[in-house]
Amino acid sequence: MTIAYLDCFAGISGDMLLAAFIDAGLDLEILKKNFSRLPLAGYEVESHRVSSNGLAATKVEINVQEGQPQRSYQDIKDLLAVSHLDDDIRANALAVFTALAEAEAVVHGVEPDKVHFHEVGAVDSILDIVGAAVGFAFFEVDSLVCSPLPMGRGWVECEHGRLPLPAPAVLELSKEMEVYGVELEQELVTPTGAAIVKALADGFGPLPALTPSHTGYGAGSHALSDQRPNMLRLVIGRESDSIEAHEVEVIDCHLDDWAPETYPYLCRRLLAAKALDVSLIPMQMKKGRPGFLLRVLADSAHAHLCKQLILDETTAIGLRFRKERRWTLPRRVVEVSTRFGRMLAKEVDTPSGPRLYPEYEECCRLAQEQGVAVQQIYHAVLALNDR
């Protein structure tokens, strides 16, 4: 699985993410080819290299040469519907605009279809969002993880006038996202940037376990007063073995009206979704009813899917989750020879040295093949540690 990680140490905007994709290797000509599939005209796209605090980055410039009409959410949906973009690119772009429309609708007290985009409806913002969707498709990203977002304070001038920071739409979009405040009177997270994260990110936290293949730095448009480089860092890589993740999300729920015979099926689905561990604990609940505590461990790249599965497959109507650190011992699967035959086992590097542990499925397989009790297979593997 390919994971993209957004390191938002200076915030995020649409043009910063687009520039980061280009810096990571997205071909500008491929980007322009996709832009030509939109019914838009009167603009030019350029990119150039810049530097801040000794870090090289890419800056994207979208120069609009013609006047543009004000566009509503419905106009954007119609524009994407008649475009010749690939389905996945169109779907991701529409998801971002939908998140924006829903946030703006709450802020302004109107229905989403009545929302009129001002800055976001301009050509440059449309191309930023579509370009980000092109970037995800180009790198074949399967999962997006984002660092917590820094929120500045102060004021921003927009079509509606002077608004406090974080912008109201950004705060609405940030519900259920991880954010923190910083002592900077500047806009760090734009509505477009927040909407991209809201619509497309699967989780928040530190860099997940992956093997990096591409890194890109996308530059913002202004210098930050605390001297930090105004850049977004994008890391793309192949998923590493998530069992070694050192920070995990612990997902809990209480169940007292659920058919527990479906637990084995739920467990298989969660493990297939890359849950690290699944457990079910009997407990006494309110009104004297027997119930269960369902607990799932997952890394940040897979926690969101695990939550969806729990809500789909159980009677839970809410979940609790928190981040915890953990320490795991290095391990690997090895082939061993026992008096019953060859089989796979787990070799773990313990503080006192390597130790073999039986693998349940392998023990069952060999026990059935040899017609012996499974406990004999277990003892045969453990006996290898005494040699």
C-alpha positions as a printed Julia matrix, in Angstrom:
387×3 Matrix{Float64}:
   0.0     0.0     0.0
   1.22    3.5    -0.86
   0.9     6.04    1.96
   1.2     9.82    1.62
   2.04   11.83    4.72
   1.44   15.58    5.02
   3.92   17.18    7.42
   2.14   20.49    8.04
   4.75   22.19   10.23
   3.8    25.55    8.65
   0.18   24.73    7.79
  -1.38   23.79    4.48
  -2.98   25.45    1.48
  -4.07   24.14   -1.89
  -1.16   25.67   -3.79
   1.36   24.37   -1.23
   0.11   20.81   -1.66
   0.08   21.1    -5.46
   3.64   22.43   -5.36
   4.72   19.62   -3.04
   3.39   17.03   -5.49
   5.36   18.68   -8.31
   8.46   18.82   -6.13
   8.03   15.11   -5.36
   7.97   14.23   -9.06
   4.52   14.98  -10.52
   5.2    15.92  -14.15
   3.98   19.45  -14.91
   2.92   18.4   -18.4
   0.74   15.61  -17.0
  -0.8    18.18  -14.66
  -1.49   20.59  -17.52
  -2.99   17.77  -19.61
  -5.48   17.06  -16.85
  -6.26   20.76  -16.44
  -7.09   20.9   -20.16
  -9.9    18.4   -19.5
 -11.75   21.06  -17.49
 -14.0    23.61  -19.24
 -11.81   26.5   -18.04
  -9.74   29.05  -19.96
  -7.75   32.2   -19.43
  -4.94   30.98  -17.16
  -1.32   29.85  -17.23
   0.4    27.43  -14.82
   4.06   27.82  -13.94
   6.37   26.38  -11.31
   9.8    27.46  -10.16
  12.31   26.67   -7.44
  12.61   28.77   -4.3
  14.57   28.48   -1.06
  13.84   29.28    2.6
  16.13   28.61    5.58
  18.39   26.7     3.21
  15.57   24.34    2.14
  14.81   24.12   -1.58
  11.14   23.9    -2.54
   8.78   24.33   -5.47
   6.41   27.29   -5.84
   3.38   27.1    -8.13
   1.98   30.18   -9.85
  -1.43   30.14  -11.56
  -1.76   33.38  -13.49
  -5.35   34.23  -14.4
  -5.58   36.32  -17.55
  -9.35   36.69  -17.94
 -12.18   37.73  -15.66
 -13.94   34.81  -14.0
 -17.58   34.45  -12.98
 -18.64   33.84   -9.38
 -19.26   30.12   -8.97
 -21.67   28.3    -6.7
 -21.29   24.78   -5.37
 -23.74   23.64   -8.05
 -21.62   25.36  -10.72
 -18.56   23.45   -9.49
 -20.46   20.15   -9.55
 -21.61   20.86  -13.11
 -18.07   21.84  -14.13
 -16.64   18.57  -12.83
 -19.5    16.52  -14.29
 -18.81   17.71  -17.86
 -15.03   17.45  -17.51
 -13.04   14.62  -19.07
 -11.11   13.86  -15.88
 -10.6    10.26  -14.78
 -13.28    9.04  -12.39
 -11.02    8.84   -9.33
  -9.65   12.35   -9.89
 -13.15   13.76  -10.37
 -14.45   11.94   -7.27
 -11.66   13.24   -5.02
 -12.02   16.81   -6.3
 -15.78   16.68   -5.76
 -15.28   15.33   -2.22
 -13.11   18.35   -1.39
 -15.63   20.85   -2.78
 -18.45   19.05   -0.96
 -16.57   19.37    2.34
 -16.06   23.07    1.63
 -19.7    23.64    0.7
 -20.96   21.9     3.83
 -18.64   23.96    6.03
 -19.55   27.25    4.34
 -23.25   26.36    4.62
 -22.93   26.02    8.39
 -20.92   29.24    8.73
 -23.34   31.33    6.63
 -26.58   29.6     7.63
 -27.63   28.43    4.16
 -28.1    25.13    2.36
 -24.96   23.69    0.69
 -26.4    24.11   -2.81
 -26.91   27.81   -2.06
 -23.25   28.34   -1.18
 -21.37   30.7    -3.47
 -17.62   30.26   -3.51
 -15.61   33.45   -3.74
 -11.88   32.87   -3.43
 -12.36   29.09   -3.65
 -14.49   29.39   -6.78
 -11.71   31.2    -8.62
  -9.71   29.39  -11.3
  -6.56   29.11   -9.2
  -8.36   27.42   -6.3
 -10.21   25.04   -8.63
  -6.93   24.06  -10.23
  -5.26   23.65   -6.81
  -7.94   21.16   -5.75
  -8.06   19.27   -9.05
  -4.25   19.31   -9.16
  -4.05   17.74   -5.7
  -6.44   15.01   -6.89
  -4.19   14.47   -9.93
  -1.2    14.15   -7.58
  -2.87   11.44   -5.5
  -3.72    9.53   -8.7
  -0.23   10.0   -10.21
   1.48    8.49   -7.16
  -1.29    5.88   -6.72
  -1.81    6.9    -3.1
  -3.94    4.42   -1.14
  -3.98    6.22    2.22
  -3.35    9.79    3.36
  -2.15   10.59    6.89
  -1.75   14.15    8.14
   0.15   15.71   11.02
  -1.87   17.87   13.45
  -2.59   21.27   11.89
  -1.14   24.49   13.38
  -3.71   27.28   13.73
  -2.59   30.9    13.72
  -4.52   33.85   15.12
  -5.3    37.39   14.0
  -7.38   38.49   11.03
  -7.76   37.76    7.33
  -9.3    39.92    4.61
 -11.69   38.11    2.27
 -14.73   38.73    0.08
 -16.97   38.83    3.16
 -14.75   41.38    4.87
 -12.42   41.01    7.85
 -12.68   37.63    9.58
 -10.88   36.21   12.64
  -8.3    33.46   12.3
  -8.62   30.55   12.12
 -11.18   31.35    9.42
 -14.7    30.23   10.41
 -14.83   27.71    7.55
 -11.48   26.27    8.64
 -12.76   25.78   12.19
 -15.89   24.07   10.9
 -13.81   21.8     8.67
 -11.45   20.97   11.54
 -14.12   19.14   13.55
 -12.77   15.63   14.31
  -9.33   16.69   13.01
  -6.25   17.22   15.18
  -5.24   20.89   15.5
  -3.2    23.09   17.86
  -2.77   26.82   18.3
   0.44   28.77   17.64
   1.39   32.34   18.57
   1.47   33.62   15.01
  -0.87   36.31   13.74
  -0.95   34.82   10.26
  -3.12   32.4     8.32
  -1.46   28.98    8.27
  -4.36   26.74    7.23
  -6.57   27.96    4.39
 -10.12   26.71    3.73
  -8.88   24.88    0.64
  -6.09   23.17    2.56
  -8.42   22.22    5.41
 -11.01   20.85    2.97
  -8.45   18.65    1.22
  -7.41   17.17    4.56
 -11.02   16.81    5.75
 -12.16   15.02    2.6
  -9.16   12.81    1.86
  -7.15   12.13    5.04
  -7.59    8.75    6.74
  -5.92    9.7    10.01
  -3.77   12.15   11.98
  -0.56   11.72   13.91
   3.19   11.23   13.44
   4.81    9.77   10.35
   3.44    6.22    9.98
   5.63    3.18    9.36
   6.66    3.38    5.7
   9.62    3.15    3.37
   9.89    6.62    1.73
  10.17    6.76   -2.04
   9.39   10.44   -2.76
   9.64   13.66   -0.78
   8.38   17.07   -1.88
   8.41   20.58   -0.42
   5.7    23.01   -1.51
   6.29   26.69   -0.75
   3.66   29.11    0.49
   3.18   32.7    -0.63
   4.44   34.72    2.36
   7.18   34.68    4.96
   6.26   33.63    8.5
   7.08   36.01   11.32
   8.68   33.34   13.53
  11.22   32.51   10.8
  10.01   28.95   10.2
  10.08   28.03    6.49
   6.61   28.47    4.99
   6.51   25.05    3.38
   4.45   21.89    3.32
   6.42   18.64    3.35
   4.97   15.64    1.51
   6.37   12.15    2.11
   5.23    9.25   -0.06
   6.25    5.65    0.47
   5.33    2.02    0.65
   3.75    0.78    3.83
   6.12   -0.91    6.23
   5.03   -3.74    8.49
   2.5    -1.89   10.66
   3.05   -4.32   13.51
   6.17   -2.3    14.36
   4.32    1.04   14.66
   5.39    2.68   17.95
   2.31    4.88   18.3
  -1.07    3.25   17.95
  -4.7     4.27   18.19
  -6.73    2.39   20.79
 -10.4     2.14   19.73
 -12.97    1.05   22.34
 -16.71    0.53   22.47
 -19.18   -1.11   24.89
 -21.73   -3.54   23.45
 -24.75   -4.91   25.3
 -27.23   -5.52   22.46
 -24.99   -7.22   19.91
 -24.94  -10.84   18.72
 -21.44  -12.0    19.81
 -21.47  -14.99   17.45
 -20.54  -12.51   14.7
 -17.27  -11.66   16.5
 -15.08  -14.1    14.52
 -16.28  -12.53   11.27
 -15.73   -9.0    12.62
 -12.28  -10.0    13.84
 -11.31  -11.34   10.39
 -12.5    -8.15    8.7
 -10.6    -5.93   11.13
  -7.39   -7.9    10.74
  -7.78   -7.79    6.96
  -8.08   -3.99    7.32
  -4.66   -4.03    9.03
  -5.82   -3.8    12.64
  -2.87   -4.69   14.86
  -4.91   -6.46   17.52
  -8.57   -7.19   18.3
  -9.94   -8.3    21.67
 -13.35   -8.88   23.24
 -13.71   -8.64   27.03
 -16.88   -9.71   28.94
 -18.17   -7.07   31.34
 -21.19   -6.14   33.46
 -22.97   -3.07   32.1
 -25.68   -0.71   33.31
 -28.99   -2.15   34.53
 -27.2    -5.42   35.27
 -26.94   -6.42   31.62
 -24.0    -8.56   30.47
 -22.0    -6.97   27.71
 -18.61   -6.73   26.05
 -15.73   -4.31   25.68
 -14.48   -4.44   22.1
 -10.93   -3.09   21.8
  -9.01   -2.62   18.56
  -5.43   -1.42   18.06
  -4.49    0.19   14.74
  -1.82    2.48   13.37
  -2.81    5.95   12.15
  -2.96    4.88    8.5
  -5.64    2.23    9.13
  -7.55    3.45   12.2
 -10.28    5.24   10.22
 -11.23    2.12    8.22
 -11.27    0.05   11.43
 -13.68    2.54   13.02
 -15.98    2.33   10.02
 -15.97   -1.48   10.17
 -16.9    -1.48   13.87
 -19.81    0.87   13.25
 -20.96   -1.2    10.25
 -20.63   -4.65   11.81
 -21.78   -4.05   15.41
 -24.58   -2.2    17.19
 -22.17    0.46   18.46
 -23.43    4.02   17.93
 -20.24    5.67   19.14
 -16.55    4.96   19.69
 -13.81    6.15   22.03
 -10.25    6.37   20.77
  -6.92    7.63   22.0
  -3.24    7.53   21.06
  -0.83    5.37   23.04
   2.87    4.57   22.74
   4.06    0.97   22.69
   7.29   -1.02   22.6
   7.51   -4.13   20.44
  10.28   -6.67   20.09
  11.77   -7.33   16.64
  10.4   -10.54   15.15
  10.32  -12.51   11.92
   8.74  -15.63   10.49
  11.19  -18.51   10.06
  10.95  -22.1     8.91
  11.89  -24.71   11.51
  12.31  -28.48   11.43
  10.55  -30.54   14.13
  10.19  -34.3    14.58
   6.74  -33.93   12.98
   7.97  -32.07    9.9
   8.89  -28.59    8.72
   6.7   -25.63    9.64
   6.69  -21.86   10.1
   7.29  -20.3    13.51
   7.9   -16.83   14.94
  11.41  -15.91   16.05
  11.47  -13.01   18.53
  14.54  -11.07   19.67
  13.99  -10.97   23.44
  16.35   -9.13   25.85
  17.93  -12.51   26.7
  18.3   -13.59   23.07
  16.27  -15.04   20.16
  13.33  -17.28   21.06
  10.97  -19.37   18.94
   7.2   -19.2    19.4
   4.69  -21.56   17.73
   2.3   -20.15   15.12
  -1.24  -21.34   15.83
  -2.37  -21.97   12.24
   0.84  -23.83   11.4
   0.5   -26.01   14.51
  -3.08  -26.9    13.55
  -2.04  -27.72    9.97
   0.8   -30.01   11.01
  -1.29  -31.66   13.75
  -3.97  -32.55   11.19
  -1.41  -33.84    8.7
   0.34  -36.04   11.29
  -2.77  -37.08   13.22
  -1.41  -35.91   16.58
  -2.61  -33.54   19.29
  -1.9   -29.9    18.55
  -0.21  -29.6    21.97
   2.48  -31.99   20.78
   3.31  -29.65   17.91
   3.48  -26.7    20.33
   5.86  -28.59   22.63
   8.02  -29.63   19.66
   8.55  -26.01   18.61
   9.22  -24.77   22.15
  11.73  -27.59   22.65
  13.88  -26.09   19.9
  14.67  -23.19   22.27
  16.56  -25.6    24.56
  19.03  -26.67   21.93
